[in-house]
Amino acid sequence: MTINDISSSFDLAPKQQECIKNLFEQVKTRFPEIEFLGLERNPEDKEHIWITVLAPMSEEREIQLSRYAAGLAADILVEFDIMLSIMPESPELQPA
């Protein structure tokens, strides 16, 4: 799945799709090593969408990524009332 395939995998409104793509692309611009893995819904809050990414980086850089992404996601929440989070996953935890 690529970031451009998200509409087929989830029942998303066009504005949600746009915000997901924009958030991922903004984060990828600053952290080019990340790769899109997929989308998940927060099991405790179905309105909250997790954008899972493969993040082959140091723990310190992953913290920087999370802080940067959280700031952008907060702006999206305030402006569009859409809850998104970038969820980095370490390559070591990926199934072979």
Buried (B, 14 or more C-beta within 10 A) or exposed (E): EEBEEBBEEBEBEEEBBBBBBEBBEBBBEEBEEBBBBBBBEEEEEEEBBBBBBBBBBEEEBBEBBBEBBEEBBEEBBEEBEBBBBBBBBEEEEEEE
